[in-house]
Amino acid sequence: MFFSDRIKAMQTSPIRRLLPYADEAKKAGKKVYHLNIGQPDIKTPDEYFDAVRNFKIETIAYAESQGRTELRDAIVAYYQSWGIPYERNDVYITNGGSEALMFAVMAICNPGDELLVPAPFYANYNAFAQASLAKLTPITTKAENGFRLPSAELIEKLINSRTRAIWISNPGNPTGVVYTAAELEMLASIAKKHDLYLIADEVYREFTYDGQKFTSLGHMGDVLDRVIMVDSVSKRFSACGARVGCVAIKNKEFMGQMLKLCQARLCVSTLEQVGATGLYKTAKTYLDEVNKEYKSRRDTLYQALKGMDGVVCEEPKGAFYVMVKMPVDDAEKFIIWMLQNYDVNGETTMGAPGAGFYAADSGLGKSEMRVAYVLKKEDIVKSMTILKGALEAYPGRVEAIKA
Ligand SMILES: Cc1ncc(COP(=O)(O)O)c(C=O)c1O
């Protein structure tokens, strides 16, 4: 049967691809600590459930394609609390940040167009780009260098007539980088000079640690017509299954184009939007507490990783992931081996193979694994004991780490 070039170009998710091995381990009676996926075990605020319970209607009708007005207004109030000046008509509700990203790429890229993205990057960026036959051009960043951006000069060398946008995740998944105001100003001025969009994936905005001040691309007043802001309730309120996000920009023309995609998929779930409106009314103390919890999980994880012979990683400053270089040739093979062959008292651990977080065919990240610190501390401690033992016992262990 025939399949399109775009579907054939798409990769399976490195975050989910190895789940059948985890299922096998579970069938064999093992407990698996899932550090492969950014699914937090934090409780979703009561405001979500209360809003859904209190929504009394007889017909669950389609919502507006742009999103329910009360949710758009709640999000506008939230942005204003961050000093980001969006208004209702600048914000459309989407099925998670994922749909916002997919729509953004569809709206700005022809097949063959290019998007500059600091690598490593969130693995699904590959899939979102491939679905539009667009190409990701990596701006290579390194753990040794704190995943900082290179100079404007180096970035500009990567730009050509097919380049449409610079796409960042800030704070970064999977790097944990938090970009400085100076870095964002540099990107803003490159975007202006070369007439590019800036895709600002800020779904981890609340998760910065060690006193790092968060600066948004939404604070760059003179480029707001080219900043495509992408957001989500998934991580902020531990509501991944709600599938509610948004896209925002101060650009009527862009929103006019975006509306066609929103109308084609009719709307986002009415009930989930009601729940999400409740979430945006959650007291700020919830987010402060959650931030403290992730910081302490980060500390626990980083201490454990530092104690592992042959393991190299950078302390993440934001989001809830860390890229770990391990003394193995192929992290994917190691993860499968661990799920099949290694346990401590019937318990084992799963991470996500690092190669999928780099541009397809770049050959980078083979010895790396992304670890999500989304589990409570005692589970992180147990899963790190398992990882340490597995790395020591792995028959394929190598002494020198590769790229
Ligand atoms: C950087 C980043 N952007 C976007 C998403 C998509 O999130 P969702 O579609 O659940 O809003 C994720 C999910 O892990 C992510 O890590």
The ligand as an ORCA input file, in Angstrom:
! r2SCAN-3c Opt
* xyz 0 1
  C       9.375     20.941     25.520
  C       8.014     20.367     25.368
  N       7.151     20.991     24.569
  C       5.915     20.528     24.372
  C       5.496     19.370     24.997
  C       4.109     18.883     24.696
  O       3.303     18.886     25.808
  P       1.731     18.745     25.737
  O       1.330     18.411     24.358
  O       1.386     17.683     26.731
  O       1.233     20.091     26.136
  C       6.352     18.674     25.840
  C       5.958     17.415     26.481
  O       6.726     16.703     27.081
  C       7.647     19.192     26.034
  O       8.526     18.592     26.836
*
